[in-house]
Amino acid sequence: MSLPLVAQAPSGPRQDYFIKAVCESADRIVTLRFGPDGARIERTTETRLLQSDISGPHGIVFSPDRKSFYVSMGHGRPYGSAVKYEAEGDRALGQVQLGMFPATSDVSPDGNFLYVVNFNLHGDPVPSSVSVVDTTVMLELARIPTCVMPHGSRVARDGTRQYSGCMMDDLLVEIDAQRMKVARSFRLGKGHEQGYSGLPPAGGDHTGHPAGSHDAPMNMSSATCQPTWAQPSVDGRHVYVACNKSDEIVDIDAEKWAVSRRIPAGTGVYNLAVSPDGKLLVATNKRGASVSLFDLATGTELAKLPTKRKVVHGVAVSPDSRYAFVTVEGIGSEPGTIEVIDLGNRTTVAEVDTPPQAAGIDFWKIEPLR
């Protein structure tokens, strides 16, 4: 029998935590420090690659050794790109052109490969792809066809599989990392659940509606889930999928390739992160202006914390499973926000304004106090 998680007594951090986030409409990378003296922005770096348009930095992910990081740039002429940066000084080290609107990305555990979903936000509603990049030379090795509007790229801890969800096709897609091809897919809509070897047969049921802004619900009448994130569990036995339209998290048994359970979630659940100890699932609720904390053993929502502003985006959890760091985009010309959540006492303990549209976020490092 699983017992509920017990909230810890509140106490402040005894070391400094560093994260980096990107601000999409401001073309900025921000570095945040959180420690005993609170939270503050340590550095802001411009990402602009184009003279006549923003680059649109959307996703950010660190290499396993934390010495470098990668930013996916959604905008281009017409193709977007990924840029490799040095972690300590935000110096650009390399760049590679990818597909249409590269969005979320993740790195293999050995650091050799970057997986970027080509979201194709502004293009025609046609199947898109996942790009596989050699991180040493920043060369695209493969562009794997998947489905319409892939988002939420995450690699299993053992590095053998990469997962993403396709919003317009209601599909979870699993890529075999060694073969660089789709291994399996799963139809997520309630009452239409079905697993496939590879992709579903041609003539699937994506809606064919034009894509809209990723800040609002899209016109996808036949898509009932609209998956925006696919998060493997720590042990690799489950994949948690955020259904942005139906406000639920679908737990897929990775071995059986079947639905294990459906967990009611917040309005517009968007991004997910599992605490490294495997106990908690943190979910951002994009349209719900809140963040939910779930006990993974029971599926119970332990807390729903309101955010300072609206349009909640990304989340990263510290390696010690103590804090979650959340980006909030804001609306229009409002600043963005990074909020810090103490996962022990389930409260928001710090808020820092950023340039507009804070989006992708990843944890960098922990430093002892000097």
C-alpha positions in Angstrom: 0.0 0.0 0.0 1.4 3.4 -1.0 1.4 6.1 1.7 0.9 9.7 0.8 4.0 11.9 0.5 4.6 13.9 3.7 5.4 17.5 3.3 8.8 18.5 4.8 9.2 21.4 7.2 9.9 24.6 5.3 13.5 25.6 5.2 15.5 27.7 2.7 18.2 26.5 0.4 21.7 26.0 1.8 23.4 26.1 -1.6 23.0 28.0 -4.9 20.9 26.5 -7.7 21.4 27.7 -11.3 19.0 27.4 -14.2 18.8 28.8 -17.7 15.7 29.7 -19.6 14.9 31.2 -23.0 12.5 34.1 -23.7 10.9 33.4 -27.1 9.7 36.8 -28.3 12.6 38.7 -26.7 15.4 36.6 -28.2 17.1 36.2 -24.8 18.7 33.5 -22.7 18.5 34.2 -18.9 20.6 32.6 -16.2 19.0 32.5 -12.8 20.6 31.9 -9.4 18.5 30.8 -6.5 20.0 30.5 -3.0 19.8 31.7 0.6 19.6 35.3 -0.6 16.6 34.5 -2.9 16.4 34.4 -6.7 17.9 36.8 -9.2 18.9 37.0 -12.8 22.7 36.6 -13.1 23.0 37.1 -16.9 21.0 37.9 -20.0 22.3 36.9 -23.5 20.8 37.9 -26.8 20.1 35.0 -29.3 19.1 37.0 -32.4 20.2 35.4 -35.6 18.0 37.3 -38.1 18.0 40.9 -39.0 14.3 41.2 -39.9 12.7 38.8 -37.4 13.2 37.3 -34.0 15.0 33.9 -33.8 12.3 32.7 -31.5 14.3 30.6 -28.9 11.8 27.9 -27.8 13.6 25.0 -26.2 16.8 24.6 -24.1 18.6 21.6 -22.9 22.1 21.0 -21.3 24.6 18.4 -22.2 25.1 15.7 -19.5 28.4 17.2 -18.3 26.7 20.7 -18.0 29.5 22.3 -19.9 27.3 23.3 -22.9 23.7 23.7 -23.8 21.5 23.8 -26.9 18.8 26.2 -27.9 16.2 25.5 -30.6 15.3 28.6 -32.7 11.8 28.4 -34.1 12.1 31.1 -36.7 14.1 31.1 -40.0 13.8 31.6 -43.7 11.9 29.4 -43.5 13.8 26.7 -41.6 14.7 27.1 -37.9 17.9 25.9 -36.3 19.6 24.7 -33.1 22.6 26.6 -31.6 25.2 25.1 -29.2 26.4 27.4 -26.4 29.2 27.3 -23.8 27.5 27.1 -20.4 29.8 29.5 -18.5 29.7 32.4 -20.8 26.8 31.8 -23.2 29.3 31.9 -26.2 27.9 30.3 -29.4 29.9 27.2 -30.4 28.0 26.0 -33.4 24.8 26.0 -35.3 22.8 23.6 -37.5 19.7 24.3 -39.7 16.8 22.0 -39.0 13.1 21.8 -40.1 10.2 24.1 -39.7 9.9 25.6 -36.2 12.2 23.4 -34.2 10.7 23.3 -30.7 11.5 21.0 -27.8 14.8 19.2 -27.6 16.6 16.6 -25.5 20.1 15.1 -25.4 21.1 11.5 -25.3 22.7 10.4 -21.9 26.2 10.1 -23.6 25.8 13.7 -24.9 26.5 12.7 -28.5 23.0 13.2 -30.0 20.4 16.0 -29.8 16.8 15.2 -30.7 14.7 18.2 -31.8 11.0 18.0 -32.8 10.2 20.2 -35.9 6.9 21.5 -34.6 6.0 23.4 -37.9 3.8 25.9 -36.0 3.1 28.2 -38.9 3.1 25.7 -41.8 0.6 23.5 -43.5 -1.0 20.7 -41.3 1.2 17.9 -42.8 3.4 15.3 -41.1 6.6 16.8 -39.8 9.7 15.2 -38.2 12.3 14.7 -35.5 15.8 15.9 -36.3 18.8 13.9 -34.9 22.0 16.1 -34.5 25.6 15.0 -33.9 26.5 17.4 -31.1 30.2 17.3 -31.6 30.1 18.9 -35.1 26.5 20.2 -35.0 25.5 18.2 -38.1 22.0 16.8 -38.7 22.4 13.1 -39.1 18.7 12.2 -39.7 15.3 13.8 -40.1 12.8 11.1 -39.1 9.3 11.5 -40.4 6.6 11.3 -37.7 3.3 13.1 -37.6 1.6 16.5 -37.5 2.9 19.1 -35.0 5.3 17.0 -32.9 6.2 18.5 -29.5 7.7 17.5 -26.2 10.9 15.7 -27.1 12.3 13.5 -24.3 14.9 10.7 -24.2 14.6 7.7 -21.9 17.3 7.5 -19.2 19.0 4.5 -20.8 19.2 6.4 -24.1 17.5 3.7 -26.2 14.3 5.6 -27.0 13.1 9.1 -27.7 9.5 10.2 -27.2 7.3 13.0 -28.5 3.6 13.7 -29.0 1.9 14.9 -32.2 -0.8 17.4 -31.3 -2.9 17.1 -34.5 -2.8 13.3 -34.7 -3.3 12.5 -31.0 -0.2 10.3 -31.2 2.6 9.3 -28.9 5.7 8.4 -31.0 8.6 6.3 -29.9 11.9 6.4 -31.9 14.5 3.7 -31.7 17.7 5.7 -31.0 20.0 3.1 -32.5 18.1 2.6 -35.8 17.0 6.2 -36.0 13.5 5.3 -37.1 10.0 5.2 -35.5 9.6 2.0 -33.5 6.1 2.4 -32.1 3.2 4.8 -31.9 0.1 5.0 -29.8 -3.3 6.6 -30.4 -4.1 8.5 -27.2 -7.8 9.7 -27.6 -10.2 8.2 -25.1 -12.2 5.4 -26.7 -9.7 5.3 -29.6 -6.6 3.9 -27.8 -4.5 1.8 -30.1 -0.8 0.9 -30.3 1.1 0.4 -33.6 4.4 -0.9 -34.7 5.8 2.1 -36.5 3.4 4.8 -37.4 -0.3 4.2 -38.0 -1.4 3.2 -41.6 -1.7 6.0 -44.1 -5.0 8.0 -44.0 -4.9 8.7 -40.3 -7.5 10.9 -38.6 -5.6 14.2 -38.2 -8.0 17.1 -38.7 -6.4 19.0 -41.5 -7.2 22.3 -39.8 -4.6 25.1 -40.1 -2.3 25.5 -37.2 -2.9 28.4 -34.7 -0.9 30.1 -32.0 0.6 27.9 -29.4 -0.6 30.3 -26.8 -4.2 29.3 -27.2 -6.3 26.2 -27.9 -6.0 25.2 -31.6 -8.9 24.3 -33.9 -8.4 20.6 -34.0 -11.9 19.2 -33.7 -11.1 15.5 -34.1 -8.0 15.5 -31.8 -9.3 14.9 -28.3 -6.0 14.7 -26.4 -3.6 17.1 -28.3 -0.5 15.8 -26.6 2.2 18.4 -25.9 4.7 16.5 -23.8 5.9 12.9 -23.4 7.9 12.3 -20.3 9.5 8.9 -19.5 9.6 7.7 -15.9 12.9 7.4 -14.1 12.9 3.6 -14.5 11.7 3.8 -18.1 8.7 1.6 -17.5 6.1 4.4 -18.1 5.7 7.4 -20.4 3.5 10.2 -19.1 1.7 12.2 -21.8 0.2 15.6 -21.3 -3.2 15.9 -23.1 -3.5 19.7 -23.5 -7.1 19.6 -24.8 -8.7 16.9 -22.5 -6.9 18.2 -19.4 -5.4 14.8 -18.4 -2.2 13.0 -18.2 -2.1 9.6 -19.9 0.2 7.0 -18.3 1.4 4.6 -20.9 2.9 1.2 -19.8 6.1 1.2 -22.0 6.4 -2.6 -22.0 2.8 -3.5 -22.7 2.3 -0.4 -24.9 -1.1 0.2 -23.4 -2.8 2.8 -21.2 -2.1 2.2 -17.5 -4.3 5.0 -16.2 -5.6 8.4 -17.0 -4.8 11.1 -14.4 -7.1 14.2 -14.3 -4.9 17.3 -14.7 -5.1 21.1 -14.8 -6.6 23.2 -17.5 -4.3 23.0 -20.6 -1.7 20.8 -19.0 1.4 21.5 -21.2 4.9 20.5 -19.9 5.9 17.7 -17.5 8.9 16.8 -15.4 9.5 13.9 -13.1 11.6 14.4 -10.0 14.9 12.5 -10.1 13.8 10.4 -7.1 10.9 9.2 -9.2 8.2 10.3 -6.6 6.7 13.4 -8.1 5.3 14.6 -11.5 5.3 18.3 -11.9 2.9 19.6 -14.6 2.4 23.2 -16.0 -1.1 24.2 -16.7 -0.8 26.6 -19.6 -4.4 27.8 -19.7 -5.0 27.2 -16.0 -2.4 29.7 -14.7 -1.1 27.1 -12.3 1.3 24.3 -11.6 0.2 20.8 -10.3 2.2 18.4 -8.2 1.3 14.7 -8.5 2.2 11.7 -6.3 3.2 9.2 -9.0 2.5 6.2 -6.8 -1.2 7.1 -6.4 -1.8 9.6 -9.2 -3.1 12.0 -6.5 -2.8 15.8 -7.1 -1.0 16.9 -4.0 -1.1 20.6 -4.8 -2.1 23.1 -7.4 -0.2 26.3 -7.1 -1.4 29.5 -8.9 1.2 31.5 -10.9 1.9 35.2 -10.9 1.0 35.6 -14.5 -0.8 33.6 -17.2 0.4 31.2 -20.0 2.5 28.8 -17.9 5.1 27.1 -20.0 8.1 24.9 -18.9 9.4 23.2 -15.8 12.7 21.8 -14.6 13.4 19.9 -11.4 16.7 20.2 -9.4 18.8 17.0 -9.2 18.1 16.7 -5.4 14.4 16.7 -6.1 13.9 19.6 -3.9 12.9 22.5 -6.2 11.0 23.0 -9.4 11.6 25.9 -11.6 8.7 27.1 -13.8 8.6 29.6 -16.7 5.5 31.7 -17.3 5.2 33.6 -20.6 2.9 36.4 -19.6 0.6 38.1 -22.1 1.4 40.7 -24.7 4.1 43.1 -23.4 4.1 41.7 -19.9 7.3 40.4 -18.5 7.8 36.7 -18.3 8.4 35.0 -14.9 10.5 32.3 -13.4 8.8 30.8 -10.3 10.6 28.6 -7.8 8.5 25.9 -6.0 9.7 24.1 -2.9 8.6 20.5 -3.6 8.9 19.6 0.1 6.4 22.0 1.5 4.6 22.5 -1.9 4.7 26.3 -1.9 6.1 28.9 -4.3 9.1 30.4 -2.6 10.5 32.9 -5.2 9.4 34.8 -8.3 11.6 36.7 -10.8 10.6 38.7 -13.8 12.3 38.0 -17.1 12.0 39.4 -20.6 8.7 38.6 -22.3 7.5 35.0 -23.1 9.7 32.9 -20.9 9.6 29.5 -22.5 12.0 26.5 -22.4 13.9 25.9 -19.2 16.6 23.5 -18.0 18.6 23.0 -14.8 22.3 23.8 -14.9 24.2 23.2 -11.7 24.3 23.4 -7.9 27.2 25.2 -6.2 28.1 25.2 -2.5 28.0 28.5 -0.7 31.2 30.5 -0.7 
